[in-house]
Amino acid sequence: MTPEQENLLFQNIGQIQAGQTAILKQISSLKEDINARVDKLEDRVSTVEQQVSNNRVKMASVGGAAGLAVALVAEALKQGVLS
């Protein structure tokens, strides 16, 4: 191999290494972006789950209060208080 060919070979190897380094940096950056987006989605899901749970509790309490009111009215009607 001539010195010129050897020099070209080492230049090509250097370019390949630089390209690989750039690709790895881009992949790392993409991974960080994806992880950040997943974290945001997890936070949103947690918030929605909490809101759904709160709404279920509210609906249960409203349903329980309505049932209690109906039972009281029915009892009052039996006793003749509301007649």
C-alpha positions in Angstrom: 0.0 0.0 0.0 1.4 3.4 -0.9 1.6 6.2 1.6 -1.1 8.1 -0.3 -3.5 5.1 -0.1 -2.7 4.7 3.5 -3.4 8.3 4.2 -6.8 8.0 2.3 -7.6 4.9 4.3 -7.0 6.7 7.6 -9.0 9.7 6.5 -11.9 7.4 5.5 -11.7 5.7 8.9 -11.8 9.0 10.6 -14.9 10.1 8.6 -16.6 6.9 9.5 -15.9 7.3 13.2 -17.1 10.9 13.0 -20.3 9.8 11.3 -20.9 7.1 13.9 -20.4 9.6 16.7 -22.9 12.0 15.2 -25.4 9.2 14.8 -25.0 8.1 18.4 -25.5 11.7 19.6 -28.7 12.0 17.5 -30.0 8.7 18.9 -29.2 9.9 22.4 -31.0 13.1 21.8 -34.0 11.3 20.4 -34.1 9.0 23.4 -34.1 12.0 25.8 -36.9 13.6 23.8 -39.0 10.4 23.9 -38.4 9.9 27.6 -39.5 13.4 28.3 -42.7 13.0 26.2 -43.4 9.7 28.0 -43.0 11.3 31.4 -45.4 14.1 30.4 -47.9 11.5 29.2 -47.6 9.5 32.4 -48.3 12.8 34.4 -51.4 13.4 32.2 -52.6 9.9 32.7 -52.2 10.2 36.5 -54.1 13.5 36.5 -56.9 12.0 34.5 -57.0 8.9 36.7 -57.2 11.1 39.8 -60.0 13.3 38.2 -62.0 10.1 37.3 -61.6 8.8 40.8 -62.8 12.1 42.3 -65.7 12.1 39.9 -66.6 8.6 40.9 -66.6 9.6 44.6 -68.7 12.6 43.9 -71.2 10.5 41.9 -71.3 7.9 44.6 -72.0 10.6 47.3 -74.7 12.2 45.2 -76.3 8.8 44.5 -76.1 8.0 48.2 -77.6 11.3 49.2 -80.4 10.9 46.6 -81.1 7.4 47.9 -81.2 8.6 51.5 -83.6 11.5 50.5 -85.9 9.1 48.8 -85.9 6.8 51.8 -86.6 9.7 54.1 -89.5 10.9 51.9 -90.9 7.3 51.7 -90.7 6.9 55.5 -92.3 10.3 56.0 -95.1 9.3 53.7 -95.6 6.1 55.6 -95.8 8.0 58.8 -98.2 10.5 57.3 -96.0 13.4 58.0 -96.1 14.6 54.4 -99.7 13.8 53.7 
